[in-house]
Amino acid sequence: MKREIIITSDGSTTIHLPDWNEQYHSKHGAIQEAYHVFIKNGLNVVSQNPISILEIGFGTGLNSFITFLESNTDVNYTGIEAYPVEVDEIEKLNYVSELKAENHSAIFKKIHEVTWEESHEITQGFRLTKRKQFFKDINDIEAYNLIYFDAFGARVQPDLWTEEIFSIMYTSLKEEGVLVTYSAKGSVRRAMESVGFKVERLPGPPGKREMLRATKTK
């Protein structure tokens, strides 16, 4: 499948898949979306220290890098990705410069260079495990405080937004754990609620009216 590096509306890059008319991040702003959905409405509302985070769709590593930059707690971060991004694509992404994080450029590089299927201390207080895995094969039980659900949209991959997948997410979360996603589709909300999540509609990032946050409750 053809892949292109494009510039989004906030100046940050993403990977575009022309055959699907789909991007790894919002074309209205990759960095803006990451901050709004996953940091403001996810990381900043979960108070555990240390915090365990699961990312569904590790992709370009943007969410993990911003989490490293913004977290003031110890982080155990697990990223799931069935089809890792190629090295030459990573080298064309401008996240370090757009985030004005040149002093942490080695960290962004290390996030992508460390081996898969192993736990690595990226820096003191930030541990990363990358797993090459299909989402349906995740079998963690009450392991995470927070899930960043950043899969490709339901329009192109509806099988990633089903009751089956959200049941796996529910099982993976600890009690009172939180899942955040950019999606606000009614079918997604209903799938979450059907497996036990309490779901909130929140204002969305630029270009989207709403997003969803789901909490695992008793």
C-alpha positions in Angstrom: 0.0 0.0 0.0 1.3 3.4 -1.0 2.4 5.7 1.9 3.2 9.4 1.9 4.6 11.8 4.5 2.3 14.9 4.6 2.2 18.1 6.6 -0.9 18.6 8.8 -2.6 21.9 9.6 -0.5 22.6 12.7 2.8 22.1 10.8 3.5 18.6 12.1 3.9 15.6 9.9 2.0 12.3 9.6 1.8 9.3 7.3 -1.0 9.3 4.7 -2.4 6.2 3.1 -3.9 7.4 -0.3 -5.6 4.1 -1.0 -7.6 4.4 2.2 -7.7 8.2 2.4 -6.6 7.7 6.0 -3.8 9.1 8.1 -1.9 8.0 11.2 -2.9 11.3 12.8 -5.5 14.0 12.2 -4.8 16.0 9.0 -6.1 19.0 11.1 -3.0 18.7 13.3 -1.1 15.6 14.4 0.5 17.2 17.5 -2.7 19.1 18.4 -4.7 15.9 18.3 -2.2 14.0 20.4 -2.2 16.7 23.1 -5.9 17.1 23.2 -7.1 13.5 23.1 -4.3 11.6 24.9 -2.6 14.2 27.2 -5.3 16.7 28.2 -8.2 14.1 28.4 -6.1 11.0 29.3 -2.8 11.4 31.0 -3.7 14.6 32.9 -6.8 13.0 34.5 -5.2 9.8 35.7 -3.4 10.3 39.0 -1.6 7.1 39.6 2.2 7.1 40.2 3.7 5.1 38.6 1.3 5.0 35.7 0.9 2.1 33.3 -0.2 3.1 29.8 -1.2 0.9 26.8 -1.2 2.4 23.4 -3.3 0.7 20.7 -1.6 1.7 17.5 2.0 2.7 18.4 2.6 4.0 14.8 4.9 6.9 14.6 5.8 7.0 18.3 4.3 10.6 18.6 2.0 9.7 21.5 4.7 8.0 23.5 7.2 10.8 22.9 4.7 13.5 24.0 3.9 11.4 27.1 7.6 11.3 27.9 7.8 15.1 27.5 4.7 15.8 29.6 4.5 13.2 32.3 5.6 14.2 35.8 5.3 10.6 37.1 7.0 7.3 36.4 5.6 5.7 33.3 5.5 2.1 32.2 4.5 2.4 28.5 3.4 -0.5 26.3 2.8 0.2 22.5 1.0 -2.4 20.3 1.6 -2.3 16.6 1.1 -5.0 14.0 2.9 -3.2 11.2 5.8 -1.1 12.5 6.7 2.1 10.7 9.8 1.9 8.6 13.0 3.7 9.7 13.2 5.9 6.6 9.6 7.1 7.4 10.6 7.9 11.0 13.5 10.0 9.8 11.1 12.2 7.8 8.9 13.1 10.7 9.3 16.5 12.2 8.0 16.0 15.7 11.2 16.8 17.5 11.5 20.2 15.9 7.8 21.1 16.0 7.7 20.2 19.7 10.9 22.3 20.2 12.4 19.2 21.9 15.8 19.2 20.2 17.4 18.5 23.6 15.4 15.2 23.7 16.0 14.2 20.0 18.1 11.2 21.3 15.1 10.0 23.2 12.8 10.0 20.2 15.4 8.1 18.3 15.8 5.6 21.1 12.1 5.0 21.3 12.2 3.7 17.7 15.6 1.9 17.9 15.0 -0.3 20.9 14.1 -3.9 20.2 10.5 -5.2 20.1 9.1 -7.6 22.7 11.4 -6.4 25.5 11.1 -3.9 28.2 13.6 -1.0 27.9 14.4 1.9 30.2 14.3 4.8 27.8 15.3 7.2 30.6 14.9 7.2 34.3 11.2 7.1 35.0 10.1 6.1 31.5 10.1 2.4 30.5 8.9 1.2 27.1 7.8 -2.1 25.8 6.9 -2.4 22.1 4.9 -5.4 21.0 4.3 -6.5 17.4 0.8 -7.9 17.9 -2.7 -7.8 16.5 -5.1 -6.1 18.9 -7.4 -9.2 19.1 -4.4 -11.2 20.5 -3.8 -8.9 23.6 -4.3 -10.9 26.7 -3.3 -8.6 29.5 -5.4 -8.7 32.7 -5.9 -5.6 34.9 -2.5 -4.3 33.9 -3.0 -0.7 32.8 -4.3 2.6 34.3 -4.8 4.3 30.9 -5.3 3.2 27.3 -4.6 5.4 24.3 -6.9 3.9 21.7 -5.4 5.3 18.4 -6.3 2.6 15.8 -7.1 3.5 12.2 -10.7 4.7 11.9 -13.7 2.5 11.9 -14.4 3.6 8.3 -11.4 1.7 7.0 -10.9 -0.9 9.8 -14.3 -1.5 11.5 -13.0 -4.8 13.0 -10.8 -2.8 15.4 -13.8 -1.0 16.9 -16.0 -3.9 18.0 -17.4 -5.3 21.3 -14.8 -8.0 21.0 -11.9 -5.5 21.0 -13.4 -3.3 23.7 -13.9 -6.3 25.9 -10.2 -7.0 25.6 -9.5 -3.3 26.5 -11.8 -3.6 29.5 -10.1 -6.7 30.8 -6.7 -5.0 30.3 -7.5 -2.0 32.5 -7.2 -1.9 36.2 -10.3 -0.8 38.3 -11.1 2.9 37.5 -8.8 2.7 34.5 -9.5 5.1 31.6 -9.5 4.7 27.8 -9.4 7.7 25.5 -9.9 7.9 21.8 -10.4 10.4 19.1 -13.5 8.6 17.8 -17.0 9.7 18.7 -19.1 7.4 16.5 -22.3 6.2 18.1 -21.5 2.5 17.2 -18.1 2.9 19.1 -19.8 4.3 22.1 -22.4 1.6 22.2 -19.7 -1.1 21.8 -17.8 0.3 24.8 -21.0 0.6 26.9 -22.0 -3.0 26.0 -18.9 -4.4 27.7 -19.2 -2.4 30.9 -17.5 1.0 30.2 -19.0 4.3 31.5 -18.6 6.5 28.5 -18.3 10.3 28.2 -18.6 12.5 25.1 -16.0 15.3 25.3 -15.1 18.2 23.0 -12.9 16.9 20.2 -9.6 18.1 18.9 -9.4 20.6 16.0 -11.5 19.2 13.1 -13.7 17.0 15.3 -16.7 18.0 17.3 -16.4 15.3 19.9 -14.2 12.4 21.3 -14.8 9.6 23.8 -13.5 8.8 27.2 -14.4 5.5 28.8 -13.9 4.4 32.4 -13.9 0.9 33.9 -16.2 1.0 36.8 -17.5 -1.6 39.2 
